[in-house]
C-alpha cells in the first residue's frame, strides 16, 4: 500500500486513465486545519472541528470517490480514484498517556500511507533570522526576550518536531500551505522559500480549506501520486468509523465549544448504550424511528463535573440538545440521548483507561461481550432442551 518510490527521487506524474486508489495521511501541528481540510475535501462533515487545539484524538478515515475527468484543451484530465483521507491528531511532544496515544495514532497513519499531506498554518510567523552573537550578547538577549519572540521560538521548535516525522518518510510528501485567505499573496513566496529549504517536497500547494480555495488542484496532485489499484472500500462508504463513535465525537465537540479552560481537555466521552431501531422507515403516523443512546462524560475532578452539569443542569442540557440535533441529522432517526457525568481522577495519565477509549478496542470488547452472551443463551437453550 505504501510502495510508492520516494518523492525526493521521483515526483508524481499522471499516467493512463486507470483507477487509482490509496491512503493519504494528513499531518501537521495542532490547529493547522487538518479536520477542516478533511471535511472540505469530502464535501460534508465527518471530523469534529473547533478553534481549540488537539480537538482530534484519533485517526479518522474519510473515503472520497472521484470520477474520471476526461482530457480537454488545457486540462490533462484525471483518473478515476478512491482516495482514503486520514485525519490525524496534531503533532506535538507527548506528556500524558493521552498525548502518547494521540502520537501513536499519527505514527500508525504514517505507516499505512501512499501519500502524505504536510499541512502548515501560514498565519504562524516565521522564525527571525538573527546575526551571529557572542556568548555575552546571547545571554543578554535571553533576558530581554519579548513574549512574541518566546512564542516564535516555541513555534519553531514545534515546526522542527513535526518536520522530523516527514523527513523519515519514503513516499511523496506534499507541502500544503493552509489559511492563505488570511495573508496577502505577497507573503506566500517567503513561506514557500522557507519550507522548501527545509525539505524537498513532491509539490507545494497553497489552499484555504475554510474557503475551499485550491482544493481541486490539491486533489489532482494527490491522485497523480496514487498507485493504480482496486478500491479499499465500497463506492458508497464514507468512513470506517462506526456511528456510535461518531456520536461520541459530536458530544465531545459540543463540550469543547461550550466549556473553557481545562475542562474540555480533561473530558472523554464513552457510549455505554446504543440501541438502533429495527427499521429506519417512518411509522404510520409519519414519525421516524428512535435510536437510544446513553453516554458517559468522564472528567478528572469534581469541580469539572460541576461545570459540565451547570447550575440546575443547564450546561449538560445544552450539550445534550446541541449534540442530539446533530446526531439525528447523522443517523436519519430521532434520538433519545441520555448524558451522565462521571469523575475518573487523572484519567489522562492512565494507560489502561486511555487505551479503552479507542473505538477499535471498544468494538472488540463489544464483540466479546456479545459472543459470551450468545454462548450463555445457547447453554441455557441446551439445558431447557435436555430437560424436555
C-alpha angles and dihedrals in degrees: 000000000000094000098122115127118249113287090221088067103032122025122212117274131181113242134178121332100268124133113277124200139171150116123288114194116204111208135170145115122309114286094016089128101257096144091043089054092049091052093045093052092047092047092229140061116276105140121053115247131201136154090249120098120245093029089142114067103168142030113280119194121204120186116218118192113201123190122221115273111208123226117266137167106302092002120092090198128228134254121243107262147179107216115191104203115202117201114200139191116268114277109250140143106272122236107161130042088257090055090050091050091050092051090048087057088055093050091048090052091052092051094057103044141108097194133016128212110206102201119203127188104226092201090074107099118240118247115267117255107231130192117242114281135202117243090257093051091047092051091049092047091054091056093056099038110143125227089252092053090048091052092048090051091052090046091053091050090052091048091051091049092051093045092055089066091052095048091059094058125105097200136079111291118195118202106219116190108206133198095033088153087074094058136058113252090244089066093060098072095062089048093050091048092048096052096038089057090057098052140000103247124193088236142342117229126179114210145161108219091186093055096032093240119156095005096121091055090047091053092049090053093046094050091049089057096049121095123242111261150114128298118273093204136029113275094250097047116109101186145351091232115111117238092243090060092048089051091052090050092051090053090049091049091057090050089052091050098044103039133055146202114022098340100088093046092051092051131097129175125215124183107226098176129024116172116178122200117252089240134016093213121114119258124239090276090057095251123140118239121259129249111203116213130178116188132185118214109206122202133169105237140034089239090059090048090055091052093049092051095041129194108329089349095297097136095047090048091051092049090049095047094050093045095046093054093052094044089052089055090049096048100033091229137092112268131217103200126189120187128194128181118219132181117230105173116229092348092161088066093050112095093195094051093045092050091050089058090067107107090218090058090046091053091050091051091047091051091049091050092049091048092051091048091050091051091050091049091049090048092051090048089051091051092051092048090049091053090052 
